[in-house]
């Protein structure tokens, strides 16, 4: 079941990234930076581990 959850979460992130690429002028590199900054922010406020669990 862990593999299914990982597949669904990863697929969702990729789908969101693809929609952002299609609807805006952002490059994939900028979207990747946005994902990283979001992860750092979630870790800083203590929500990242909650989402991982």
Residue pairs with C-beta under 8 A, 6 or more apart in sequence:
13 35
17 28
17 31
17 35
20 26
20 31
21 28
21 31
26 34
39 48
42 48
42 51
43 49
